[in-house]
Amino acid sequence: MRTILYTGKGGVGKTSTAAATALRCAKLGYRTVVLSTDLAHSLADSLDLPLAAEPTEVAKNLWAQEVDVYHEIRRHWGAIQEYMANLFAWRGLDDAVAEEMTVPPGMEELSSLLLISRYARESNYDVCIVDTAPTGETLRLLSFPEVARWWVRNLMPISRRVSQVLSPVARRLTDMPIPSADVFESVQGFLEQLDEMHQILSDPKQSTVRLVVNPEKMVIKEAQRTFTYLNLYGYSVDAIVCNRIIPDGVDDHYFGNWKEIQRKYFELIQESFEPLPIFRTPLFDEEMVGERMLSKLADAAYGDVDPTQIFYHGRAQVVTKEGDGYVLSLALPLASKPDVELMRAGEELIVRVGNHRRNVVLPRALAGLEVRDAKFEAGHLRVRFA
């Protein structure tokens, strides 16, 4: 199953772009499902159709879903939630408050993402399009499987053995609820599903992320940071969609200044994300709602191109842990060593190759470290932080 995640700052047009892409995939004959992991569901509004907790067929070859988070939480978290509710109630919390506290922050969106692994196992769809929450939330969720894998390998076996040894003693000394074998099995099963989801999303042959941006400074800065984080976590980005560009034919009397601002920031987008392909979509003169307008958006973005293809193979930017620090590797094909210059300005690295410049916004893991050295070899600039 081909999986494509659309993410970006809130309000840039992720939902419209995801829905338009799904519609184009369905028209090309792919069995396509589009789902939203954003709690502020707007996928139904974009399609202008009612949606349910399970996939609803909205057009030929196209199913859409706005996830019922409570149903998904019960599916993945039920036994654990029941135990934690009993534990909180034992501590004297009101039943309603106890039940609310059994759902960790982000669990709703995380349960939605687990549907990806379910659909991959069931093989009912050729393509899964995911309209994600705004970038900050999505990045936090995508990094969670790394923590989950550590729990499965290290803490779960120990915790289970300790519980088996202490449970008989604890039950004689206290009426505190003790986790049963079912709870541990639920936790382990949940963490293994997270790991399965991570394996699917981090496989560049089947899953890629696409960043949706507007030609605006704040949006671009967040997208740059997101791009680096995605590489840090091992996810492949294969394209950028630059949305809501004011068309040339629009009156310059009022929009002339806006056009110049967008032109300047579009150059920054090209500098920041080269060599990734950038798809341009205009600011339309109608609301982006319904099949007709979504088809126009897909036409503007992809033309005659199949959107399921992987538009960029490999990773233009890779972050790896080495020794006491990290190495940031940037692909600079066809560049020669004398043409490459590197500067640092706060949380940004500025890479200049001839007349071209690229700004790399560093994630927190790197921003607090010093640049120890930089080497250019085999078409890659390797910058070591420690």
Secondary structure per residue as TSV (DSSP state, phi and psi in degrees):
chain	resnum	aa	ss	phi	psi
A	1	M	-	360.0	127.0
A	2	R	E	-79.4	127.2
A	3	T	E	-119.7	129.3
A	4	I	E	-128.4	122.6
A	5	L	E	-102.9	131.6
A	6	Y	E	-107.3	124.5
A	7	T	E	-138.7	167.0
A	8	G	-	162.2	176.4
A	9	K	S	-62.6	148.9
A	10	G	T	-56.9	132.5
A	11	G	T	92.1	2.9
A	12	V	S	-84.1	-13.9
A	13	G	S	109.3	28.6
A	14	K	H	-62.1	-46.8
A	15	T	H	-62.9	-45.9
A	16	S	H	-61.5	-42.9
A	17	T	H	-65.8	-42.7
A	18	A	H	-63.6	-45.1
A	19	A	H	-65.0	-41.3
A	20	A	H	-64.1	-40.8
A	21	T	H	-64.5	-43.3
A	22	A	H	-61.7	-41.7
A	23	L	H	-62.5	-42.8
A	24	R	H	-64.8	-41.7
A	25	C	H	-60.6	-43.2
A	26	A	H	-63.5	-40.6
A	27	K	H	-67.4	-24.6
A	28	L	T	-82.5	-1.3
A	29	G	T	100.9	0.7
A	30	Y	-	-81.4	135.9
A	31	R	-	-71.9	111.7
A	32	T	E	-121.5	136.0
A	33	V	E	-121.0	134.5
A	34	V	E	-120.5	129.5
A	35	L	E	-135.5	156.0
A	36	S	E	-113.0	131.9
A	37	T	-	-100.0	2.3
A	38	D	-	-85.6	126.7
A	39	L	S	-62.8	-29.9
A	40	A	S	-82.7	69.7
A	41	H	-	-57.1	128.6
A	42	S	-	-134.2	7.7
A	43	L	H	-63.9	-42.7
A	44	A	H	-62.2	-38.8
A	45	D	H	-64.6	-40.0
A	46	S	H	-66.1	-43.9
A	47	L	H	-77.3	-16.7
A	48	D	T	60.3	41.7
A	49	L	S	-143.1	147.6
A	50	P	-	-72.2	139.6
A	51	L	-	-123.4	162.4
A	52	A	-	-125.9	-178.2
A	53	A	S	-72.3	-22.3
A	54	E	S	-109.4	158.3
A	55	P	-	-54.5	130.9
A	56	T	E	-113.2	129.2
A	57	E	E	-73.6	117.9
A	58	V	E	-110.1	-13.1
A	59	A	E	-164.2	171.4
A	60	K	T	-59.7	125.9
A	61	N	T	69.8	8.0
A	62	L	E	-125.4	124.8
A	63	W	E	-118.9	144.6
A	64	A	E	-133.1	152.1
A	65	Q	E	-149.4	130.8
A	66	E	E	-110.7	112.7
A	67	V	-	-68.3	135.3
A	68	D	-	-83.4	101.0
A	69	V	H	-62.8	-33.9
A	70	Y	H	-68.6	-37.4
A	71	H	H	-65.1	-43.9
A	72	E	H	-67.6	-36.8
A	73	I	H	-63.9	-42.9
A	74	R	H	-62.9	-36.0
A	75	R	H	-65.2	-44.9
A	76	H	H	-98.3	-19.9
A	77	W	H	-128.0	6.0
A	78	G	H	-55.7	-56.2
A	79	A	H	-64.3	-37.9
A	80	I	H	-67.3	-43.2
A	81	Q	H	-61.5	-41.5
A	82	E	H	-63.5	-44.1
A	83	Y	H	-63.5	-45.8
A	84	M	H	-65.1	-36.5
A	85	A	H	-62.6	-42.7
A	86	N	H	-63.1	-39.2
A	87	L	H	-65.6	-45.4
A	88	F	H	-65.8	-38.7
A	89	A	H	-64.6	-37.6
A	90	W	H	-61.3	-32.0
A	91	R	T	-80.6	-1.4
A	92	G	T	100.9	5.8
A	93	L	-	-74.3	148.1
A	94	D	-	-58.7	143.1
A	95	D	H	-56.2	-43.7
A	96	A	H	-65.1	-41.9
A	97	V	H	-65.6	-41.6
A	98	A	H	-59.6	-43.1
A	99	E	H	-64.8	-39.6
A	100	E	H	-62.3	-39.5
A	101	M	H	-75.5	-10.9
A	102	T	T	-79.1	-8.8
A	103	V	S	-103.1	108.7
A	104	P	-	-63.2	152.2
A	105	P	T	-57.3	133.9
A	106	G	T	88.5	-7.9
A	107	M	H	-62.6	-33.8
A	108	E	H	-61.3	-51.2
A	109	E	H	-66.8	-36.8
A	110	L	H	-64.0	-40.7
A	111	S	H	-60.9	-35.4
A	112	S	H	-64.8	-42.8
A	113	L	H	-64.6	-28.6
A	114	L	H	-64.8	-19.3
A	115	L	H	-61.6	-26.5
A	116	I	H	-59.8	-46.9
A	117	S	H	-67.5	-35.3
A	118	R	H	-62.4	-46.7
A	119	Y	H	-67.9	-32.5
A	120	A	H	-65.9	-39.2
A	121	R	H	-67.8	-41.8
A	122	E	H	-74.5	-24.2
A	123	S	T	59.3	32.6
A	124	N	-	-86.8	-14.5
A	125	Y	-	-126.9	148.3
A	126	D	S	-87.1	-32.3
A	127	V	E	-135.6	136.9
A	128	C	E	-121.8	117.1
A	129	I	E	-103.3	128.7
A	130	V	E	-117.4	120.4
A	131	D	E	-91.6	104.5
A	132	T	-	-89.0	169.2
A	133	A	-	-67.9	167.1
A	134	P	-	-52.0	153.9
A	135	T	H	-50.4	-44.0
A	136	G	H	-57.7	-46.4
A	137	E	H	-67.1	-42.7
A	138	T	H	-62.4	-42.6
A	139	L	H	-62.3	-40.5
A	140	R	H	-62.8	-40.6
A	141	L	H	-69.8	-39.8
A	142	L	H	-68.4	-23.7
A	143	S	H	-84.9	-14.0
A	144	F	H	-63.0	-39.1
A	145	P	H	-57.6	-28.6
A	146	E	H	-61.8	-42.7
A	147	V	H	-66.4	-41.8
A	148	A	H	-59.8	-42.9
A	149	R	H	-60.7	-39.0
A	150	W	H	-64.9	-41.4
A	151	W	I	-61.7	-45.1
A	152	V	I	-60.6	-42.8
A	153	R	I	-79.9	-31.3
A	154	N	I	-111.8	-55.4
A	155	L	I	-87.5	-36.2
A	156	M	H	-58.3	-49.1
A	157	P	H	-61.1	-38.9
A	158	I	H	-66.8	-48.5
A	159	S	H	-60.1	-39.3
A	160	R	H	-67.1	-42.2
A	161	R	H	-65.9	-41.9
A	162	V	H	-61.3	-43.4
A	163	S	H	-62.3	-41.7
A	164	Q	H	-63.2	-36.5
A	165	V	H	-75.0	-42.6
A	166	L	H	-87.8	-21.0
A	167	S	H	-55.4	-47.8
A	168	P	H	-60.6	-38.5
A	169	V	H	-69.3	-45.5
A	170	A	H	-62.1	-36.1
A	171	R	H	-68.1	-26.7
A	172	R	H	-80.0	-24.6
A	173	L	H	-97.1	-23.2
A	174	T	-	-151.9	157.7
A	175	D	-	-95.9	12.3
A	176	M	-	-61.8	134.0
A	177	P	-	-60.6	132.4
A	178	I	-	-108.9	132.5
A	179	P	-	-62.1	132.9
A	180	S	-	-87.8	176.0
A	181	A	H	-61.9	-33.4
A	182	D	H	-62.1	-37.9
A	183	V	H	-64.4	-46.1
A	184	F	H	-64.7	-38.1
A	185	E	H	-65.4	-38.2
A	186	S	H	-64.7	-43.8
A	187	V	H	-61.6	-48.1
A	188	Q	H	-63.2	-41.5
A	189	G	H	-62.8	-41.0
A	190	F	H	-63.5	-45.7
A	191	L	H	-66.4	-35.0
A	192	E	H	-68.0	-36.1
A	193	Q	H	-64.5	-38.1
A	194	L	H	-61.4	-41.9
A	195	D	H	-65.1	-39.6
A	196	E	H	-62.8	-42.8
A	197	M	H	-60.7	-42.6
A	198	H	H	-63.1	-40.4
A	199	Q	H	-62.8	-38.2
A	200	I	H	-67.2	-49.1
A	201	L	H	-72.0	-24.6
A	202	S	T	-93.5	3.0
A	203	D	-	-88.2	106.6
A	204	P	T	-67.1	-11.0
A	205	K	T	-82.0	-17.2
A	206	Q	T	-127.0	-20.4
A	207	S	E	-131.9	135.4
A	208	T	E	-141.1	161.0
A	209	V	E	-109.9	143.1
A	210	R	E	-123.9	129.8
A	211	L	E	-91.7	127.6
A	212	V	E	-100.8	126.3
A	213	V	E	-132.3	160.8
A	214	N	-	-112.5	153.3
A	215	P	S	-75.2	69.0
A	216	E	S	-136.9	145.9
A	217	K	H	-58.0	-51.7
A	218	M	H	-62.9	-38.9
A	219	V	H	-65.2	-43.0
A	220	I	H	-66.4	-42.0
A	221	K	H	-58.6	-44.6
A	222	E	H	-66.4	-38.7
A	223	A	H	-65.2	-38.9
A	224	Q	H	-60.7	-46.3
A	225	R	H	-64.4	-41.0
A	226	T	H	-62.4	-41.7
A	227	F	H	-58.6	-44.2
A	228	T	H	-67.2	-42.6
A	229	Y	H	-61.6	-43.4
A	230	L	H	-59.5	-39.6
A	231	N	H	-68.2	-36.0
A	232	L	H	-61.1	-38.2
A	233	Y	T	-88.7	-1.5
A	234	G	T	88.3	21.4
A	235	Y	-	-101.0	141.8
A	236	S	-	-93.8	131.4
A	237	V	E	-104.3	125.7
A	238	D	E	-113.3	-4.0
A	239	A	E	-168.5	159.6
A	240	I	E	-119.3	137.1
A	241	V	E	-112.8	113.5
A	242	C	E	-95.7	111.2
A	243	N	E	-105.1	155.4
A	244	R	E	63.4	44.7
A	245	I	E	-81.7	129.3
A	246	I	-	-69.2	123.0
A	247	P	-	-64.1	155.2
A	248	D	T	-60.8	-33.6
A	249	G	T	-75.2	-4.9
A	250	V	S	-73.8	144.1
A	251	D	-	-53.0	124.1
A	252	D	H	-75.2	-18.9
A	253	H	H	-57.4	-42.1
A	254	Y	H	-101.4	-37.5
A	255	F	H	-101.2	3.9
A	256	G	H	-57.1	-45.0
A	257	N	H	-66.0	-40.8
A	258	W	H	-62.3	-40.7
A	259	K	H	-60.5	-41.7
A	260	E	H	-66.3	-40.8
A	261	I	H	-61.3	-45.7
A	262	Q	H	-65.4	-38.7
A	263	R	H	-60.0	-43.1
A	264	K	H	-63.8	-43.9
A	265	Y	H	-76.8	-24.4
A	266	F	H	-67.1	-36.5
A	267	E	H	-61.6	-39.2
A	268	L	H	-64.7	-38.3
A	269	I	H	-61.8	-43.4
A	270	Q	H	-63.1	-43.0
A	271	E	H	-63.8	-38.7
A	272	S	H	-75.2	-33.1
A	273	F	H	-116.8	2.2
A	274	E	T	-55.3	135.2
A	275	P	T	-99.0	20.2
A	276	L	S	-65.9	141.5
A	277	P	-	-69.2	146.7
A	278	I	E	-120.6	119.5
A	279	F	E	-96.2	132.0
A	280	R	E	-105.7	133.4
A	281	T	E	-129.1	140.0
A	282	P	E	-83.7	166.9
A	283	L	-	-79.3	113.2
A	284	F	-	-81.7	160.0
A	285	D	S	-91.1	10.5
A	286	E	S	-134.7	161.5
A	287	E	-	-66.0	138.9
A	288	M	-	-83.5	77.1
A	289	V	-	-138.3	134.8
A	290	G	H	90.6	165.2
A	291	E	H	-61.3	-40.0
A	292	R	H	-61.3	-47.9
A	293	M	H	-72.5	-36.3
A	294	L	H	-65.6	-34.5
A	295	S	H	-65.5	-39.6
A	296	K	H	-63.6	-39.1
A	297	L	H	-64.6	-43.5
A	298	A	H	-63.1	-40.7
A	299	D	H	-61.4	-43.6
A	300	A	H	-66.1	-37.9
A	301	A	H	-75.8	-48.4
A	302	Y	H	-110.3	-15.6
A	303	G	T	58.5	-124.1
A	304	D	T	-96.8	8.4
A	305	V	S	-81.5	142.0
A	306	D	-	-77.0	115.8
A	307	P	T	-72.8	-8.5
A	308	T	T	-80.4	-14.8
A	309	Q	S	-69.2	157.4
A	310	I	-	-88.7	115.2
A	311	F	S	-82.4	-19.8
A	312	Y	S	-143.3	124.5
A	313	H	-	-97.4	139.7
A	314	G	S	87.6	-173.9
A	315	R	-	-121.2	125.9
A	316	A	S	-69.9	-17.3
A	317	Q	E	-148.1	126.2
A	318	V	E	-129.6	134.7
A	319	V	E	-117.5	124.8
A	320	T	E	-129.3	149.9
A	321	K	E	-84.8	127.2
A	322	E	E	-139.7	119.0
A	323	G	T	59.3	-125.9
A	324	D	T	-93.8	14.0
A	325	G	E	-154.5	-153.7
A	326	Y	E	-130.7	156.3
A	327	V	E	-120.8	123.9
A	328	L	E	-99.2	120.6
A	329	S	E	-113.2	124.1
A	330	L	E	-112.9	129.0
A	331	A	E	-76.1	121.8
A	332	L	-	-128.6	69.6
A	333	P	T	-62.3	143.2
A	334	L	T	70.8	-0.4
A	335	A	-	-80.6	156.4
A	336	S	-	-116.3	153.3
A	337	K	G	-55.4	-43.5
A	338	P	G	-62.8	-22.2
A	339	D	G	-83.2	-10.5
A	340	V	E	-96.3	126.1
A	341	E	E	-124.1	145.4
A	342	L	E	-130.6	130.1
A	343	M	E	-134.0	156.5
A	344	R	E	-124.0	135.2
A	345	A	E	-133.5	94.8
A	346	G	T	64.4	-118.6
A	347	E	T	-90.0	11.7
A	348	E	E	-119.1	144.3
A	349	L	E	-104.6	134.3
A	350	I	E	-113.4	115.4
A	351	V	E	-109.4	123.9
A	352	R	E	-116.0	128.0
A	353	V	E	-123.9	104.1
A	354	G	T	61.8	-123.3
A	355	N	T	-91.1	2.1
A	356	H	E	-104.2	142.9
A	357	R	E	-127.1	146.1
A	358	R	E	-132.8	129.4
A	359	N	E	-101.0	124.5
A	360	V	E	-113.0	113.2
A	361	V	E	-83.4	123.1
A	362	L	-	-81.9	140.6
A	363	P	-	-71.8	166.5
A	364	R	H	-58.2	-33.5
A	365	A	H	-60.0	-28.7
A	366	L	H	-104.3	-29.1
A	367	A	H	-61.1	-31.2
A	368	G	T	-85.5	0.3
A	369	L	S	-103.8	164.2
A	370	E	-	-95.3	150.0
A	371	V	E	-78.8	116.6
A	372	R	E	-85.0	-44.4
A	373	D	E	-163.5	168.3
A	374	A	E	-143.3	137.9
A	375	K	E	-133.2	144.4
A	376	F	E	-114.1	116.0
A	377	E	E	-151.5	141.6
A	378	A	T	50.4	42.0
A	379	G	T	75.9	13.5
A	380	H	E	-130.7	137.9
A	381	L	E	-94.9	120.7
A	382	R	E	-110.1	116.5
A	383	V	E	-111.3	123.0
A	384	R	E	-100.7	127.7
A	385	F	E	-111.1	139.9
A	386	A	-	-157.5	360.0
